């Protein structure tokens, strides 16, 4: 993608064209924990003037307990069932920008719903980036293991073939957040509005 600065007016018109082309569909961010789905999602929603919804926050609100507590009390399978129901509800209330948990897109039923009611963006991040971002967090149930880095590596290996089914792929890396958001906007515009110059997937 050429590194050319767009005038602010061009950017605003791109954003308006994207929201028009979306109609009632949402934008769903998928990818590993620590890929920046919530951070980028909030900024993307502000740029597109759409509501931002974090599926994990909505799951905790619906369950009345934290995600680590849901895992500990009821197990991962129960959590995944609740996650699928919450994401289905969020998709029905679109358009919005929705950040999903790392495992949500692995469920075929959820993937199908996202495919029919949203445009999906895979925020792709490597192990080093993910570990740097999540090692200070104690609220990642899947990382409560003897070797979290090995766990992240295994999850990436399992999940990336499925994440590739997302409509768009954007590399999440250590650059200013707005640069990643700009790439998301360019890729969305290319996909939805046929702009051959904006592709970033």
C-alpha contacts under 8 A as a table, 3 or more apart, distances in Angstrom:
res1	aa1	res2	aa2	distance
1	X	197	X	7.52
1	X	198	X	7.03
1	X	199	X	6.80
1	X	200	X	6.12
6	X	10	X	6.26
6	X	11	X	6.40
7	X	10	X	5.39
7	X	11	X	6.53
8	X	11	X	5.13
8	X	12	X	6.23
9	X	12	X	5.12
9	X	13	X	6.20
10	X	13	X	5.19
10	X	14	X	6.17
11	X	14	X	5.02
11	X	15	X	6.25
12	X	15	X	5.11
12	X	16	X	6.29
13	X	16	X	5.07
13	X	17	X	6.15
14	X	17	X	5.12
14	X	18	X	6.23
14	X	185	X	7.71
14	X	189	X	6.57
15	X	18	X	5.11
15	X	19	X	6.43
15	X	47	X	7.05
15	X	48	X	5.61
15	X	185	X	7.03
15	X	189	X	7.77
16	X	19	X	5.30
16	X	20	X	6.22
16	X	48	X	7.07
17	X	20	X	5.10
17	X	21	X	6.07
17	X	189	X	7.48
17	X	193	X	7.21
18	X	21	X	5.09
18	X	22	X	6.08
18	X	48	X	7.84
18	X	188	X	6.81
18	X	189	X	5.77
18	X	192	X	6.59
18	X	193	X	7.03
19	X	22	X	5.05
19	X	23	X	6.57
19	X	48	X	6.65
20	X	23	X	5.57
21	X	192	X	6.09
21	X	193	X	6.97
22	X	25	X	5.21
22	X	26	X	7.02
22	X	95	X	7.66
22	X	192	X	7.46
23	X	95	X	7.23
24	X	94	X	5.75
24	X	95	X	4.94
24	X	117	X	7.79
25	X	91	X	7.71
25	X	94	X	5.94
25	X	95	X	5.05
25	X	96	X	7.65
25	X	117	X	5.14
25	X	118	X	4.67
25	X	119	X	7.11
26	X	91	X	6.71
26	X	94	X	5.39
26	X	95	X	4.34
26	X	96	X	4.79
26	X	97	X	5.81
26	X	98	X	7.17
26	X	117	X	6.62
26	X	118	X	4.47
26	X	119	X	6.34
27	X	95	X	7.56
27	X	96	X	6.32
27	X	97	X	4.78
27	X	98	X	6.16
27	X	118	X	5.37
27	X	119	X	4.87
27	X	120	X	5.80
27	X	121	X	7.38
28	X	97	X	5.93
28	X	98	X	4.75
28	X	99	X	5.99
28	X	100	X	7.12
28	X	114	X	7.30
28	X	118	X	6.39
28	X	119	X	6.14
28	X	120	X	4.69
28	X	121	X	6.21
29	X	37	X	5.82
29	X	41	X	7.09
29	X	97	X	7.65
29	X	98	X	6.18
29	X	99	X	4.95
29	X	100	X	6.17
29	X	120	X	5.85
29	X	121	X	4.94
29	X	122	X	6.00
29	X	123	X	6.87
30	X	37	X	6.93
30	X	99	X	6.81
30	X	100	X	5.80
30	X	101	X	7.24
30	X	102	X	6.65
30	X	104	X	7.87
30	X	105	X	6.65
30	X	120	X	6.95
30	X	121	X	6.08
30	X	122	X	4.84
30	X	123	X	6.27
30	X	163	X	7.17
30	X	166	X	7.79
31	X	35	X	6.32
31	X	37	X	7.39
31	X	100	X	7.99
31	X	101	X	7.65
31	X	102	X	5.36
31	X	122	X	5.38
31	X	123	X	5.34
31	X	124	X	6.20
31	X	125	X	7.97
31	X	163	X	6.59
32	X	35	X	5.51
32	X	101	X	7.59
32	X	102	X	4.54
32	X	103	X	7.69
32	X	123	X	7.79
32	X	124	X	7.47
32	X	125	X	7.37
32	X	130	X	7.79
32	X	156	X	7.26
33	X	36	X	7.61
33	X	101	X	6.90
33	X	102	X	5.29
33	X	130	X	7.04
33	X	134	X	7.58
34	X	37	X	7.56
34	X	129	X	7.74
34	X	130	X	4.98
34	X	131	X	7.67
34	X	133	X	5.60
34	X	134	X	5.82
35	X	123	X	5.98
35	X	124	X	6.57
35	X	125	X	5.56
35	X	129	X	7.83
35	X	130	X	6.30
35	X	172	X	6.08
36	X	39	X	5.21
36	X	40	X	5.75
36	X	41	X	7.89
36	X	123	X	7.31
36	X	172	X	7.06
37	X	40	X	5.42
37	X	41	X	5.54
37	X	99	X	5.41
37	X	100	X	7.34
37	X	123	X	6.94
38	X	41	X	4.90
38	X	42	X	6.04
38	X	54	X	6.66
38	X	99	X	5.56
39	X	42	X	5.50
39	X	43	X	6.67
39	X	177	X	7.89
40	X	43	X	5.24
40	X	44	X	5.95
40	X	177	X	6.61
40	X	180	X	7.33
40	X	181	X	6.32
41	X	44	X	5.02
41	X	45	X	5.97
41	X	52	X	6.78
41	X	97	X	6.21
41	X	98	X	6.89
41	X	99	X	6.18
42	X	45	X	5.25
42	X	46	X	6.34
42	X	52	X	5.83
42	X	97	X	7.77
43	X	46	X	5.14
43	X	47	X	6.31
43	X	178	X	7.62
43	X	181	X	6.95
44	X	47	X	5.12
44	X	48	X	6.20
44	X	97	X	7.40
44	X	181	X	5.86
44	X	184	X	7.87
44	X	185	X	7.83
45	X	48	X	5.11
45	X	49	X	5.65
45	X	50	X	4.92
45	X	51	X	6.06
45	X	52	X	5.59
45	X	96	X	7.25
45	X	97	X	5.59
46	X	49	X	4.93
46	X	50	X	6.50
46	X	51	X	7.79
47	X	50	X	7.93
50	X	95	X	6.95
50	X	96	X	5.17
50	X	97	X	6.52
51	X	95	X	7.67
51	X	96	X	4.90
51	X	97	X	6.26
52	X	96	X	5.88
52	X	97	X	4.92
52	X	98	X	6.01
52	X	99	X	7.93
53	X	58	X	7.64
53	X	90	X	7.74
53	X	96	X	6.97
53	X	97	X	6.19
53	X	98	X	4.78
53	X	99	X	6.39
54	X	57	X	5.39
54	X	58	X	6.34
54	X	98	X	5.76
54	X	99	X	4.86
54	X	100	X	6.48
55	X	58	X	5.01
55	X	59	X	6.05
55	X	83	X	7.48
55	X	86	X	6.99
55	X	87	X	6.44
55	X	90	X	7.93
55	X	98	X	6.77
55	X	99	X	5.95
55	X	100	X	5.15
55	X	101	X	6.81
56	X	59	X	5.03
56	X	60	X	6.28
56	X	67	X	7.48
56	X	83	X	7.83
56	X	100	X	6.78
56	X	101	X	6.27
57	X	60	X	5.21
57	X	61	X	6.25
58	X	61	X	5.03
58	X	62	X	6.13
58	X	86	X	6.99
59	X	62	X	5.11
59	X	63	X	6.07
59	X	67	X	7.72
59	X	82	X	6.98
59	X	83	X	6.26
59	X	86	X	6.31
60	X	63	X	5.14
60	X	64	X	5.66
60	X	65	X	5.33
60	X	66	X	5.24
60	X	67	X	6.19
61	X	64	X	5.16
61	X	65	X	7.08
63	X	66	X	7.86
63	X	70	X	7.90
65	X	69	X	6.25
65	X	70	X	6.58
66	X	69	X	5.17
66	X	70	X	6.25
67	X	70	X	4.94
67	X	71	X	6.23
67	X	79	X	7.85
67	X	139	X	7.79
67	X	141	X	7.82
68	X	71	X	5.16
68	X	72	X	6.15
68	X	139	X	6.17
68	X	140	X	6.96
68	X	141	X	5.54
69	X	72	X	4.98
69	X	73	X	5.82
70	X	73	X	5.26
70	X	74	X	5.54
70	X	75	X	6.67
70	X	76	X	7.83
70	X	78	X	7.94
70	X	79	X	6.36
71	X	74	X	5.59
71	X	75	X	4.39
71	X	76	X	5.27
71	X	78	X	7.89
71	X	79	X	6.47
71	X	141	X	6.98
72	X	75	X	5.83
74	X	77	X	7.87
74	X	78	X	5.88
74	X	79	X	7.26
75	X	78	X	5.70
75	X	79	X	6.55
76	X	79	X	4.97
76	X	80	X	6.12
77	X	80	X	5.13
77	X	81	X	6.35
78	X	81	X	5.23
78	X	82	X	6.41
79	X	82	X	5.22
79	X	83	X	6.05
80	X	83	X	4.89
80	X	84	X	6.16
80	X	104	X	7.31
81	X	84	X	5.27
81	X	85	X	6.49
82	X	85	X	5.16
82	X	86	X	6.20
83	X	86	X	5.18
83	X	87	X	6.14
83	X	104	X	6.98
84	X	87	X	5.29
84	X	88	X	6.15
84	X	104	X	7.14
84	X	107	X	7.95
84	X	109	X	7.91
84	X	110	X	6.01
85	X	88	X	5.16
85	X	89	X	6.32
86	X	89	X	5.11
86	X	90	X	6.23
87	X	90	X	4.99
87	X	91	X	6.08
87	X	100	X	7.91
87	X	110	X	7.45
88	X	91	X	5.21
88	X	92	X	6.32
88	X	110	X	7.29
88	X	113	X	7.00
89	X	92	X	5.14
89	X	93	X	6.50
90	X	93	X	5.19
90	X	94	X	6.64
90	X	98	X	7.82
91	X	94	X	5.43
91	X	95	X	7.63
91	X	113	X	7.82
91	X	114	X	7.36
91	X	117	X	6.38
91	X	118	X	7.37
92	X	117	X	7.80
93	X	96	X	7.90
100	X	104	X	6.28
100	X	105	X	7.86
101	X	104	X	5.47
102	X	105	X	7.21
103	X	106	X	5.44
103	X	107	X	7.57
103	X	159	X	7.95
104	X	107	X	6.04
104	X	110	X	6.97
105	X	108	X	7.30
105	X	110	X	6.25
105	X	111	X	5.38
105	X	162	X	7.50
105	X	163	X	7.07
106	X	110	X	7.78
106	X	111	X	7.11
106	X	159	X	6.98
106	X	162	X	6.45
106	X	163	X	7.78
107	X	110	X	5.39
107	X	111	X	6.17
108	X	111	X	4.97
108	X	112	X	6.11
109	X	112	X	5.19
109	X	113	X	6.38
110	X	113	X	5.07
110	X	114	X	6.15
111	X	114	X	5.12
111	X	115	X	6.06
112	X	115	X	4.98
112	X	116	X	6.36
113	X	116	X	5.29
113	X	117	X	6.01
113	X	118	X	7.90
114	X	117	X	5.25
114	X	118	X	5.10
114	X	119	X	7.15
114	X	120	X	7.06
115	X	118	X	5.83
115	X	119	X	6.80
115	X	120	X	7.39
119	X	166	X	7.92
119	X	167	X	6.26
120	X	166	X	5.12
120	X	167	X	5.16
120	X	168	X	6.37
121	X	166	X	5.78
121	X	167	X	6.02
121	X	168	X	4.70
121	X	169	X	5.66
121	X	170	X	7.02
121	X	184	X	7.85
122	X	163	X	6.26
122	X	164	X	7.35
122	X	166	X	5.83
122	X	167	X	7.74
122	X	168	X	6.09
122	X	169	X	4.70
122	X	170	X	6.16
123	X	169	X	6.14
123	X	170	X	5.11
123	X	171	X	5.76
123	X	172	X	5.56
124	X	169	X	6.75
124	X	170	X	6.06
124	X	171	X	4.80
124	X	172	X	5.46
125	X	129	X	6.33
125	X	130	X	6.54
125	X	171	X	6.15
125	X	172	X	5.11
125	X	173	X	6.51
126	X	129	X	5.59
126	X	130	X	6.35
127	X	130	X	5.14
127	X	131	X	6.01
127	X	149	X	7.30
127	X	152	X	6.61
127	X	153	X	6.29
127	X	156	X	7.92
128	X	131	X	5.24
128	X	132	X	6.15
129	X	132	X	5.25
129	X	133	X	6.33
129	X	173	X	6.86
129	X	174	X	7.67
130	X	133	X	5.21
130	X	134	X	6.11
130	X	152	X	7.94
131	X	134	X	5.28
131	X	135	X	5.53
131	X	149	X	6.64
131	X	152	X	7.80
132	X	135	X	5.89
133	X	136	X	7.18
134	X	137	X	5.27
135	X	138	X	7.77
137	X	140	X	6.89
140	X	143	X	5.48
140	X	144	X	6.97
141	X	144	X	5.58
142	X	145	X	7.39
142	X	151	X	7.88
143	X	148	X	5.21
143	X	151	X	6.73
143	X	152	X	7.61
144	X	148	X	7.04
145	X	148	X	5.64
145	X	151	X	7.44
147	X	150	X	5.47
147	X	151	X	6.39
148	X	151	X	4.89
148	X	152	X	6.14
149	X	152	X	5.10
149	X	153	X	6.20
150	X	153	X	4.99
150	X	154	X	6.17
151	X	154	X	5.12
151	X	155	X	6.15
152	X	155	X	5.07
152	X	156	X	6.11
153	X	156	X	5.21
153	X	157	X	6.27
154	X	157	X	5.10
154	X	158	X	6.24
155	X	158	X	5.07
155	X	159	X	5.87
156	X	159	X	5.17
156	X	160	X	5.59
157	X	160	X	5.88
157	X	161	X	7.64
158	X	161	X	6.95
158	X	162	X	7.94
159	X	162	X	5.37
159	X	163	X	6.10
160	X	163	X	4.85
160	X	164	X	6.11
161	X	164	X	5.41
161	X	165	X	7.54
162	X	165	X	5.66
162	X	166	X	8.00
163	X	166	X	5.73
164	X	169	X	7.56
166	X	169	X	7.00
168	X	187	X	7.07
168	X	188	X	7.84
168	X	200	X	7.94
168	X	201	X	5.32
169	X	200	X	7.46
169	X	201	X	4.80
170	X	180	X	7.51
170	X	183	X	7.13
170	X	184	X	6.81
170	X	200	X	6.75
170	X	201	X	6.05
171	X	180	X	7.76
172	X	180	X	6.90
175	X	179	X	6.75
175	X	180	X	7.51
176	X	179	X	5.52
176	X	180	X	7.16
177	X	180	X	5.34
177	X	181	X	6.35
178	X	181	X	4.84
178	X	182	X	5.97
179	X	182	X	5.01
179	X	183	X	6.31
180	X	183	X	5.07
180	X	184	X	6.27
181	X	184	X	4.98
181	X	185	X	6.20
182	X	185	X	5.07
182	X	186	X	6.15
183	X	186	X	5.04
183	X	187	X	6.06
183	X	200	X	6.18
184	X	187	X	5.17
184	X	188	X	6.01
184	X	200	X	7.51
185	X	188	X	5.15
185	X	189	X	6.06
186	X	189	X	5.19
186	X	190	X	6.17
186	X	198	X	4.37
186	X	199	X	6.02
186	X	200	X	6.70
187	X	190	X	5.07
187	X	191	X	6.17
187	X	198	X	5.56
187	X	199	X	4.56
187	X	200	X	4.96
187	X	201	X	6.43
188	X	191	X	5.11
188	X	192	X	5.90
188	X	193	X	7.86
188	X	199	X	7.85
189	X	192	X	5.27
189	X	193	X	5.16
189	X	194	X	6.83
189	X	195	X	6.10
189	X	198	X	6.55
189	X	199	X	7.83
190	X	193	X	5.57
190	X	194	X	4.81
190	X	195	X	4.16
190	X	196	X	5.81
190	X	197	X	7.12
190	X	198	X	5.12
190	X	199	X	5.23
191	X	194	X	5.77
191	X	195	X	7.30
191	X	199	X	7.44
195	X	198	X	5.72
195	X	199	X	7.40
196	X	199	X	6.25
